[in-house]
């Protein structure tokens, strides 16, 4: 018996939420993971296996890379193989042995990417959007740019923000240790308002300095947001090439009607930055 970390991807639009819910009618990412793990004998009991999730994304948010961990008697390669059949909308990307006390909720950093495509693309330059986002970098009280939860500290550290550009629009890449509920989406909403000239340039700085002075700019939609990467150093992921190819094929079809298709699929296929459209591939007939 050992502790294994599983790296996986999913489309947020296929689920009602990430975390397990009391209502059995709601379809969640965690429940899909656990159902499959129990079905193939990776675990028998959630508590006994010490199952733990990495990032709990908002409803509608996708993940190019999320992680979970559990105790099992299967080797990492067999974990990936077992999870790859009848995935229920969650696709395994790799697995690895980790320390007994390893915590998937404590990565070195996380990266989210928000895709401003189509009608969501703001009427501004890439430079203007980058300038509007720049004040968020560093340690701040993000009360005004998140939905704080009782008992959670509102001071967070944003390590860096980059605005990428491709033929379809802008991609806002935000990297930090951890984030508050809806933080990235509210940061994007505030920054696009400033970059487009709808709000004064000092509005974001004022809101970070004193949350009581902040102006509500709403929350950007959830579906263009992707949990891009969770970085845990010194983990040697075991992958199965045949399964990776099958995952790429399934994702390409599933993403055909999702506006973030280009960047999300490109990263899963080649682990490269967003750059241009990705061809859609229909699944092979069985």
C-alpha positions as CSV (number, residue, x, y, z in Angstrom):
1,X,0.0,0.0,0.0
2,X,1.4,3.4,-1.0
3,X,0.2,7.0,-1.5
4,X,-0.3,7.9,-5.2
5,X,-1.0,11.3,-6.7
6,X,-3.2,11.4,-9.9
7,X,-3.0,14.2,-12.4
8,X,-6.2,14.7,-14.5
9,X,-8.1,17.0,-16.7
10,X,-11.8,17.8,-17.1
11,X,-14.3,20.1,-18.8
12,X,-16.2,22.2,-16.3
13,X,-19.4,22.4,-18.4
14,X,-19.9,18.6,-17.9
15,X,-20.3,19.0,-14.1
16,X,-22.5,20.8,-11.6
17,X,-19.6,21.5,-9.4
18,X,-16.2,20.2,-8.3
19,X,-16.7,19.1,-4.7
20,X,-19.0,16.3,-3.6
21,X,-22.5,17.5,-2.8
22,X,-25.3,16.1,-0.5
23,X,-27.7,16.1,-3.4
24,X,-27.1,12.9,-5.4
25,X,-28.6,14.4,-8.5
26,X,-25.7,16.8,-8.8
27,X,-22.8,15.6,-10.9
28,X,-19.4,16.6,-9.5
29,X,-15.8,16.0,-10.5
30,X,-14.9,14.5,-7.1
31,X,-17.7,12.0,-7.3
32,X,-16.7,11.0,-10.9
33,X,-13.2,10.4,-9.6
34,X,-14.3,8.4,-6.6
35,X,-16.9,6.3,-8.5
36,X,-14.3,5.2,-11.0
37,X,-11.6,4.6,-8.4
38,X,-14.0,2.4,-6.4
39,X,-15.3,0.6,-9.5
40,X,-11.8,-0.5,-10.6
41,X,-10.6,-1.4,-7.1
42,X,-8.1,1.4,-6.6
43,X,-9.8,2.3,-3.3
44,X,-12.6,0.8,-1.2
45,X,-13.5,3.6,1.2
46,X,-13.0,7.3,0.8
47,X,-11.8,7.8,4.4
48,X,-9.7,4.7,4.6
49,X,-7.9,5.7,1.4
50,X,-7.4,9.3,2.7
51,X,-8.6,10.7,-0.6
52,X,-7.8,14.4,-1.0
53,X,-8.3,16.8,-3.8
54,X,-6.0,19.6,-5.0
55,X,-7.9,22.6,-6.2
56,X,-11.7,22.8,-6.0
57,X,-12.6,24.8,-9.1
58,X,-15.8,26.8,-9.4
59,X,-18.8,25.5,-11.4
60,X,-18.1,25.7,-15.1
61,X,-14.3,26.1,-14.7
62,X,-12.2,23.5,-16.6
63,X,-8.8,22.0,-15.6
64,X,-6.0,21.2,-17.9
65,X,-4.2,19.9,-14.9
66,X,-5.5,19.2,-11.4
67,X,-4.4,16.6,-8.9
68,X,-5.7,14.4,-6.2
69,X,-4.1,11.7,-3.9
70,X,-5.2,8.5,-2.2
71,X,-3.7,5.3,-0.7
72,X,-3.8,2.3,-3.0
73,X,-2.0,-1.0,-3.6
74,X,-1.7,-0.2,-7.4
75,X,1.4,1.2,-9.0
76,X,1.1,4.6,-10.7
77,X,1.1,3.2,-14.2
78,X,-1.8,0.8,-13.3
79,X,-3.7,3.7,-11.7
80,X,-3.6,5.6,-15.0
81,X,-4.6,2.6,-17.0
82,X,-7.5,1.8,-14.6
83,X,-8.8,5.4,-14.6
84,X,-8.6,5.7,-18.4
85,X,-11.6,3.5,-19.2
86,X,-15.1,4.9,-18.8
87,X,-13.8,8.1,-17.3
88,X,-17.1,9.9,-16.9
89,X,-15.6,13.1,-18.2
90,X,-12.4,13.1,-16.1
91,X,-9.3,12.2,-18.1
92,X,-6.1,10.8,-16.4
93,X,-2.8,12.3,-17.5
94,X,-0.3,10.7,-15.1
95,X,0.3,9.4,-11.7
96,X,3.2,9.2,-9.2
97,X,4.2,7.8,-5.8
98,X,4.3,10.6,-3.2
99,X,5.2,10.8,0.5
100,X,2.8,9.6,3.0
101,X,2.1,13.1,4.3
102,X,2.0,14.7,0.8
103,X,-0.8,17.3,0.5
104,X,-2.3,18.0,-3.0
105,X,-3.7,21.3,-1.7
106,X,-0.2,22.7,-1.0
107,X,1.6,23.2,-4.4
108,X,4.5,25.5,-4.9
109,X,2.2,27.5,-7.2
110,X,-1.0,27.3,-9.3
111,X,-1.6,28.9,-12.7
112,X,-5.0,29.9,-14.1
113,X,-5.7,31.1,-17.6
114,X,-8.7,33.2,-18.5
115,X,-9.6,33.2,-22.3
116,X,-10.9,36.5,-23.5
117,X,-12.3,35.3,-26.8
118,X,-15.1,36.4,-29.1
119,X,-17.6,38.8,-27.4
120,X,-15.5,38.6,-24.2
121,X,-12.5,40.2,-25.9
122,X,-12.2,43.7,-24.5
123,X,-11.8,46.7,-26.8
124,X,-8.3,47.5,-25.8
125,X,-4.7,46.7,-26.6
126,X,-2.7,43.9,-25.0
127,X,-0.4,46.4,-23.4
128,X,-3.4,48.3,-21.8
129,X,-4.8,45.1,-20.4
130,X,-1.4,44.1,-19.0
131,X,-1.0,47.5,-17.4
132,X,-4.5,47.2,-15.8
133,X,-3.6,43.8,-14.3
134,X,-0.1,44.8,-13.1
135,X,-1.3,46.2,-9.7
136,X,-2.6,42.8,-8.7
137,X,1.0,41.3,-8.6
138,X,2.4,40.9,-5.1
139,X,0.9,40.5,-1.7
140,X,-2.5,42.2,-1.2
141,X,-5.8,42.0,0.7
142,X,-8.1,40.7,-2.1
143,X,-11.4,41.2,-0.2
144,X,-12.6,43.6,-3.0
145,X,-11.6,41.2,-5.8
146,X,-13.0,37.9,-4.6
147,X,-15.9,36.4,-2.7
148,X,-14.4,35.8,0.8
149,X,-15.4,32.8,2.8
150,X,-15.9,32.8,6.6
151,X,-12.7,31.9,8.4
152,X,-10.4,32.2,5.4
153,X,-7.7,34.9,5.3
154,X,-8.1,37.4,2.4
155,X,-4.4,38.2,2.0
156,X,-3.0,36.4,-1.0
157,X,0.2,36.5,-3.1
158,X,0.0,36.8,-6.9
159,X,3.4,35.8,-8.3
160,X,3.0,37.1,-11.8
161,X,0.5,37.9,-14.5
162,X,1.1,37.6,-18.3
163,X,-1.2,38.6,-21.1
164,X,-0.8,36.3,-24.1
165,X,-2.3,37.2,-27.5
166,X,-3.4,34.9,-30.3
167,X,-5.7,35.3,-33.4
168,X,-8.8,34.7,-31.2
169,X,-8.2,37.2,-28.4
170,X,-6.3,37.5,-25.2
171,X,-5.3,34.9,-22.6
172,X,-4.7,36.2,-19.1
173,X,-2.2,33.8,-17.2
174,X,-2.2,34.3,-13.5
175,X,0.2,32.5,-11.2
176,X,0.0,32.4,-7.4
177,X,0.3,30.1,-4.4
178,X,-3.4,30.0,-3.8
179,X,-6.5,31.9,-4.6
180,X,-9.8,33.0,-3.1
181,X,-13.2,32.1,-4.4
182,X,-13.8,33.9,-7.7
183,X,-10.6,35.9,-7.3
184,X,-9.3,35.5,-10.9
185,X,-12.6,36.1,-12.5
186,X,-13.2,39.3,-10.5
187,X,-9.6,40.5,-11.2
188,X,-10.3,40.0,-14.9
189,X,-13.6,41.8,-14.8
190,X,-12.0,44.8,-13.0
191,X,-9.0,44.9,-15.3
192,X,-11.0,44.8,-18.6
193,X,-13.1,47.7,-17.3
194,X,-10.0,49.8,-16.7
195,X,-8.2,48.7,-19.9
196,X,-11.3,49.5,-22.0
197,X,-11.7,53.0,-20.5
198,X,-14.9,52.2,-18.6
199,X,-13.2,52.8,-15.2
200,X,-10.4,55.1,-14.0
201,X,-6.8,53.8,-14.1
202,X,-6.3,54.1,-10.3
203,X,-9.5,52.2,-9.4
204,X,-7.8,48.8,-8.9
205,X,-4.9,50.3,-6.8
206,X,-7.5,52.1,-4.6
207,X,-9.5,48.9,-4.1
208,X,-6.4,46.9,-3.1
209,X,-5.3,49.6,-0.7
210,X,-8.7,49.9,1.0
211,X,-11.4,47.3,0.1
212,X,-14.1,49.7,1.5
213,X,-13.3,52.1,-1.5
214,X,-13.6,49.3,-4.1
215,X,-16.1,49.6,-6.9
216,X,-18.0,46.4,-7.8
217,X,-17.2,45.5,-11.5
218,X,-18.9,42.1,-11.4
219,X,-17.5,38.6,-12.0
220,X,-16.3,37.4,-15.4
221,X,-18.1,34.2,-16.6
222,X,-16.7,30.9,-15.4
223,X,-16.5,28.8,-18.6
224,X,-13.4,30.6,-20.2
225,X,-11.3,30.0,-17.0
226,X,-8.9,27.0,-17.0
227,X,-6.8,25.7,-14.1
228,X,-3.7,25.4,-16.2
229,X,-1.2,23.9,-13.9
230,X,-0.5,22.9,-10.3
231,X,3.2,22.8,-9.7
232,X,4.4,20.2,-7.2
233,X,8.2,20.1,-7.4
234,X,10.2,16.8,-7.5
235,X,7.4,14.6,-8.7
236,X,8.2,12.1,-11.4
237,X,4.9,11.5,-13.2
238,X,4.3,8.1,-14.8
239,X,2.4,8.4,-18.1
240,X,1.0,5.8,-20.6
241,X,1.6,7.1,-24.2
242,X,-1.4,5.1,-25.6
243,X,-3.7,6.5,-23.0
244,X,-2.4,10.1,-23.6
245,X,-3.2,9.7,-27.3
246,X,-6.7,8.5,-26.5
247,X,-7.2,11.4,-24.0
248,X,-6.2,13.9,-26.7
249,X,-8.7,12.3,-29.1
250,X,-11.5,12.4,-26.6
251,X,-10.7,16.0,-25.6
252,X,-10.6,17.2,-29.1
253,X,-14.1,16.0,-29.7
254,X,-15.5,17.1,-26.4
255,X,-14.0,20.6,-26.8
256,X,-15.4,21.1,-30.3
257,X,-18.2,23.4,-29.0
258,X,-16.2,25.1,-26.2
259,X,-14.7,28.5,-27.0
260,X,-11.5,27.8,-25.1
261,X,-10.9,24.8,-27.3
262,X,-7.8,26.1,-29.0
263,X,-5.6,26.9,-26.0
264,X,-6.9,24.1,-23.8
265,X,-6.4,21.3,-26.3
266,X,-3.1,22.6,-27.6
267,X,-1.7,22.5,-24.0
268,X,-2.9,19.0,-23.4
269,X,-1.5,17.7,-26.6
270,X,1.9,19.4,-26.6
271,X,2.3,21.2,-23.3
272,X,3.0,24.4,-25.1
273,X,1.7,28.0,-24.7
274,X,-1.5,29.1,-26.4
275,X,-0.8,30.0,-30.0
276,X,-3.4,29.8,-32.7
277,X,-6.2,27.4,-33.6
278,X,-6.1,23.7,-33.0
279,X,-7.8,21.4,-35.5
280,X,-10.8,19.4,-34.2
281,X,-10.7,15.6,-34.6
282,X,-13.8,13.5,-34.6
283,X,-13.6,10.4,-32.5
284,X,-13.0,7.1,-34.2
285,X,-16.0,4.9,-34.5
286,X,-15.9,1.9,-32.1
